[in-house]
Amino acid sequence: MIGFVGSATNLTLPRVLRRFRARYPGVQVELRELPTAQQAEELRQGLLDVGLLHAPLAGPAAEVLTTQTVSRELLLAALPADHPLASRTSLPATALAGQPFVMFPRRYGPALHDRITSVARTAGFEPDVVQEAVQMQTIVGLVAAGIGVSIVPESVTRLRRRDVAFRPLAPPVRAVTLDLTWRTGDPNPMVGNFRSLFPPPHP
């Protein structure tokens, strides 16, 4: 059983699953899209074998899980395509001050939520969250509807929506990781086989 955050489907997960199915055609893979916090707890309980989530982890799960960073991404501003700021090629984070925000609740992904919040606080403001949603594609859909703006991982741009403008932040903010996670010392061969399909950890 493999857990994954929604952004993992934009690049990493499809590529690795194709390799896994080619190398282990007789192994049936079950997938569950879950927020980071829920993955960590289900990994701890043995309900998932591996997860793709956003580290670092906290609480009891962090003590029994091992994580390996498999990709790093920029954070981008997500704006309705007709938003006045969408005409700019890049945005200082300060430009988002006073804008209504669409974000996910912190309990679903504390590390990513804290990183996004820290970008705003460094720019001198607190995000004015007017709407919450759990999944990234839902957040982007609400941005398209004009509910607010957001800050999202770069991989979300692969949704290729014409009604949303994704703009780099200036200076660039590169601190979002996608992490492969498993129970420390788990002897399950499926876990080792799945891990072997990822490149060595980035420095």
N, C-alpha and C positions, 0 to 999 in steps of 0.2 A: 504494500500500500504506500503510495507516494502522495505527499501533500505538497501544495504549491500556492504561492501568492499569484494573483492575477497577472502581474507584470511579467512573471516568468514565462508566460505563454507567448510573449511578443518576440522572443528570440531564443533563449537558452533551452527551454523545455522541449519544443518541437525538434530541435536539432539532436538533443541527447536521446530522446525517445526513438527517433529513427535509427540511431546507432544501436540502441539497446535491442530493438526488435530484430534488426539485421543480425546481431551477434547471438541473441538468445531467443530464437523464434518460438520455442516451446513454452516460454514463460509468459503468463498472463499478467498484465500490469493494470492495477486499479488506481485511478487518480481521484484526488479530492481537492477542490479549490477551497482553501481555508486561510484566514488571516494569520499573521505570524504568531500571535499569542496562543491561538487555539492549536496551531501546529505543534508548538513547543510542548504544550500540555499533553497532547495526544501522543507525541513521540515519547514523552516521559512515561506515559501509561502503557506503552506498547501497542497502541492502536494504529500508529503509522510506523513504517520501517525507515523511511527517509523523508526529509522535507526540503523544500526550497523556500527560503524565507529571508527576512531582513534582520540580521544580527546588529548589535549584541543582544543577548537574551538576559533575562533577570528572573529572580525567584528560584524555586526548587528545581525547575527544569534546567536552568543553567548549570547546575551542579552535576548533572548526569548526561549532558549532551555535549557532543563535539561539533564544531562548525568549521567549514572551510569556505573561504571566499572564492566564488567562481566568476564573478564579474563586478565591475565598478561602473557607476553611471553618473552623469551630470544630473542636476536638478534643473528643470525648466519651468518657466511661467506658462500656464495654460489660460488662454483668454478667449472669449467669444470672438469669432472672426471679424465682427463689425465693431469691436471695442476700439476706442481711440488709441489705446496703447499698442494695438496690434500692427499699426503701421511702422513701428520701430523694429529694427533688426535685432536689437538686444535691449535688455532692460536692467537698470540697477534695481535691486530689491526695494529700495526706497520708493520707487514708482508705484509699488503695490500698496503702500500705506493708505488706509482709508477705503480700500476696495473691499466689497463683501467677498468672503472666502467660502469655498466648498471644500470640506476636508473629511477624512475618516476619523472616527473616535479614537483617542489615544490607546484605549485598551486593546484594540485590534492589531496595533503595530507600534509599540512604544518607541523603538529606535528610529524608524522613519518619521514618525510624527514629531519626535523631539528634534530631529535634524531640520525638518521644515520650519518648525517653530523657532529654532535658533537662528535660521537665516533671517526671519522677520525681526526677531529681537535685536540682532546685530545691526539691522538697518534702522532700528529705533522705533519699532511699532509691534503691537500684538495683533495677530490675525483676527479679524472680525468675522468669526464663523457664523454664517447665516443658515447653512444647511450641511448636514452630515450624511455621508453615504459610505458603505463598507468597501465596495469594489472600485478599482481605478476606472474601469470602463463606465461605471455609473457616474462617478465624479466628473469625468470628461463629458458625458452626456448632459449633466446638469450645467456645466460650464457652457456648452453649446446652446442650451436653452436660455442663457443670459441670467442665471441665478447668481452667479458670481465668478470669481477667478480662482485659480488654484496654483500650487507648486507641485510638480509631479516628476517621477523618474523619467529619464530620457527615453527608455524603451517604450513608454506609452505612446510616443509619436508614431509607432508602427501601426496604430489604429487607423491612421491616414484619414482623418475626418476633415472635410473641407470647411465645416462650420466652427472649427476650433483652430486658433493660432497658437503654436508652441514657440516660445521665444527664449533664447539663452539668457541667463542672468549674467550681469556684468558687475564685478568680476565673476568668472565661472565658479560654480559651487560643485565640487566633485567629492562626494563623501557617502553616496548611497551605494551599499553593497547588496548583492544577491548571494546568499550563503547556503551551501549544502550542509545539512544537519542530520545527525544520526545519534543513537544512543552509544555512548562510549563503551568500546569493547564488545559491541553486538556481533555475535558469531554468524549471524544469518548471511549465507553466501550471496543472496540477492543484494544485500546492502553493499558488500564489497564489489560486486559486479557493476552495480550502478555507479558507485564512486569512481571506478576505474575509467569510466567514459569521460570524465571531466579532466581538463588540463591540470597540471600542477598548480598549486596555489600561487596567486600573484604576489610579488614582493610587497 
